[in-house]
Amino acid sequence: MRLAKYLAHCGVASRRRAEALIASGRVTVAGEKVTDPARDVDHSSGVAIDGGPVRPEPHEIWMLNKPAGVVSTAREPGKRRAVVELVDSERRLYPVGRLDADSTGLILLTNDGELANRLTHPRYGVERTYRVRLRHRVTESQLRRLRAGVELDDGPTRPAKARRTSPRVVEMTIAEGRNRQVRRMVEAVGNQVVALARIQFGRLELGTLPEGKARKLRTPEVRRLWKDAAQ
């Protein structure tokens, strides 16, 4: 198995983050610093990060209903709580994608770096659905523009699925994960987000999970996520 994939498989980080760790010279194999992410290794190769051995651990994936004010990081150096603090697990969990601090709703945490990479990589186009409360009434023109894709400062977006559920509430589904993308798309069509909640990731729905609570996904749910990420 390639070194970057091995680190992701062990739950150290996503594959892209693992490649960065390798490039920085923090990874050794049998005591030798390695900077090639394609180096073949297995559990007997003596892989270590900063001198600490890296071994596979059982994979877990959790769903959390993130409250506002909690940050989507594995740890938070400031005073705000991080999402991992709300999950009762001894594993080294990492959030899958991000929700900005002001947003709420469904966020996944896992130590399966390969699954995390597939769920967030644009190539796989895994959809995420958001309930968006707007400052002004949404117009048909705004919906059409969202559905066609809009121009942002970092390039045009893919077309979104957008449907109005009340005069100032829209459900939007996108298959990208740019920074604050939904908020920026809404602003680009002349409106403003008041509240934003993710309610679905792939085919996994938030459902009635209370805010601030988390639960470990069942095996059939994990299988569905892999199918969502296999397209």
C-alpha positions in Angstrom: 0.0 0.0 0.0 1.3 3.5 -0.8 2.5 5.4 2.2 0.0 8.3 1.9 -2.9 5.8 1.6 -1.5 3.8 4.6 -1.5 6.9 6.8 -5.0 7.7 5.7 -6.1 4.1 6.3 -4.7 4.4 9.8 -6.8 7.4 10.5 -3.9 9.9 10.8 -5.4 12.3 8.3 -7.0 12.5 4.9 -4.9 11.4 2.0 -4.2 14.9 0.9 -3.2 15.9 4.4 -1.1 12.8 4.7 0.8 13.8 1.5 1.6 17.1 3.1 2.9 15.4 6.3 5.2 13.3 4.2 6.4 16.2 2.1 7.3 18.1 5.3 9.7 15.3 6.4 7.8 14.3 9.5 7.3 10.6 8.3 9.8 7.9 8.7 9.8 4.2 7.5 12.1 1.9 9.5 13.8 5.0 11.0 14.5 6.6 7.6 12.9 9.8 6.6 10.7 9.4 3.5 9.3 12.1 1.3 7.8 9.9 -1.4 4.0 9.4 -0.8 4.1 6.4 -3.2 6.5 4.4 -1.1 5.1 0.9 -0.6 4.5 0.0 3.1 2.5 -2.2 5.3 1.8 -2.7 9.0 5.3 -4.3 9.4 7.2 -1.4 7.7 7.8 0.6 10.9 5.9 3.7 9.8 6.2 6.6 12.2 5.2 10.3 12.4 7.5 12.6 14.6 8.9 9.4 16.0 5.5 7.9 17.1 4.5 4.6 15.5 1.5 4.6 13.2 -0.6 1.5 13.2 -4.0 0.7 11.8 -7.0 1.1 14.1 -10.6 0.1 13.8 -12.5 2.6 11.6 -15.4 4.6 13.0 -17.6 7.2 11.4 -19.9 9.4 13.4 -22.7 11.9 12.5 -22.9 15.0 14.6 -25.6 17.8 14.6 -23.2 20.7 15.0 -24.4 23.7 17.0 -23.5 27.2 16.1 -20.2 28.5 17.6 -18.5 25.1 17.4 -15.6 24.9 14.9 -15.1 22.1 12.4 -11.6 21.2 13.3 -10.0 18.3 15.1 -8.8 20.7 17.8 -9.2 24.4 18.5 -6.3 26.4 19.9 -8.7 29.2 21.1 -11.7 29.2 23.4 -14.3 27.8 21.0 -15.2 24.2 21.2 -14.2 21.8 18.4 -16.5 19.2 16.9 -14.4 16.3 18.1 -15.1 17.4 21.7 -18.8 16.5 21.1 -18.1 12.9 20.1 -17.7 10.2 22.7 -14.9 8.2 21.0 -11.3 7.3 21.9 -10.3 7.2 18.2 -8.4 10.0 16.4 -11.4 11.4 14.6 -11.3 14.2 12.0 -14.2 16.1 10.5 -15.2 15.3 6.9 -15.3 18.6 5.2 -16.2 21.7 7.1 -19.1 23.8 8.3 -18.2 27.4 9.2 -18.7 28.3 12.9 -22.0 30.1 12.3 -23.5 27.1 10.5 -25.2 24.1 12.0 -26.3 20.6 11.1 -24.8 17.4 9.8 -21.1 16.9 9.9 -19.3 13.6 9.7 -16.2 12.6 11.8 -14.1 9.6 11.1 -10.7 8.0 11.4 -11.0 6.5 7.9 -8.9 8.9 5.8 -9.7 7.1 2.5 -13.4 7.5 3.0 -13.0 11.1 4.1 -11.0 11.8 1.0 -13.6 10.3 -1.3 -16.5 12.1 0.4 -14.9 15.5 0.0 -12.9 15.2 -3.3 -14.6 17.2 -6.1 -14.0 14.3 -8.5 -16.6 12.1 -6.7 -19.2 14.8 -6.6 -20.9 13.7 -3.3 -23.9 15.9 -2.8 -24.7 17.9 0.3 -28.0 19.5 1.1 -28.6 22.6 3.1 -31.6 24.4 4.6 -31.0 28.1 4.0 -33.0 30.9 5.7 -32.7 34.1 3.7 -33.0 37.8 4.7 -35.2 38.6 1.8 -37.9 36.6 -0.1 -36.3 34.4 -2.7 -37.4 35.1 -6.3 -37.8 32.8 -9.3 -34.9 34.7 -10.9 -32.6 33.9 -8.0 -33.6 30.3 -8.0 -32.9 30.0 -11.8 -29.4 31.6 -11.3 -28.6 29.2 -8.5 -29.7 26.2 -10.6 -27.5 27.4 -13.5 -24.4 28.0 -11.4 -23.0 31.4 -10.5 -19.7 33.2 -10.9 -17.7 33.5 -7.7 -14.3 35.1 -7.2 -12.7 31.7 -7.3 -14.5 30.6 -10.5 -17.9 29.5 -11.6 -19.8 27.0 -9.5 -21.5 23.8 -10.7 -25.3 24.1 -11.1 -27.1 23.7 -7.7 -30.4 22.1 -7.0 -32.5 24.7 -5.3 -36.1 24.6 -4.2 -38.2 27.1 -2.2 -39.9 25.6 0.9 -41.2 29.0 2.2 -40.9 32.6 1.0 -37.5 33.0 2.8 -36.3 29.4 3.0 -34.5 27.4 0.3 -33.1 23.9 0.2 -29.9 23.9 -1.8 -27.9 20.8 -2.9 -24.3 21.2 -4.2 -21.6 18.7 -5.1 -18.7 21.0 -4.2 -17.1 22.0 -0.9 -15.6 25.5 -1.4 -15.2 27.8 1.5 -18.6 29.3 2.6 -19.8 28.3 -0.9 -23.6 28.4 -0.2 -23.4 31.8 1.5 -21.4 33.2 -1.4 -23.7 31.8 -4.0 -26.7 33.3 -2.3 -24.9 36.7 -2.1 -24.0 36.4 -5.8 -27.7 36.3 -6.7 -28.6 39.3 -4.6 -29.8 37.8 -1.3 -28.2 37.1 2.1 -28.1 34.0 4.4 -29.5 34.4 7.9 -29.2 30.8 9.0 -27.6 27.8 7.3 -28.0 24.1 8.3 -26.7 21.0 6.5 -29.4 18.4 6.5 -28.0 15.7 4.2 -24.6 14.3 3.2 -24.9 11.9 0.2 -27.9 9.8 1.1 -27.4 10.2 4.8 -30.0 12.5 6.4 -29.7 14.3 9.7 -33.2 13.4 10.7 -34.2 14.0 14.3 -30.7 13.9 15.9 -30.7 16.6 18.5 -28.4 19.6 18.2 -25.1 19.0 19.9 -25.5 15.2 19.9 -23.6 12.6 17.9 -24.2 8.9 17.0 -22.0 6.3 15.4 -23.2 5.2 12.0 -24.5 1.8 11.4 -22.8 -0.6 9.0 -25.5 -0.2 6.3 -25.2 3.6 6.5 -21.4 3.4 6.1 -21.9 1.2 3.0 -24.2 3.7 1.5 -21.6 6.5 2.0 -19.0 4.3 0.2 -21.5 3.9 -2.6 -22.1 7.6 -2.8 -18.4 8.2 -3.0 -17.8 5.5 -5.7 -19.4 7.4 -8.6 
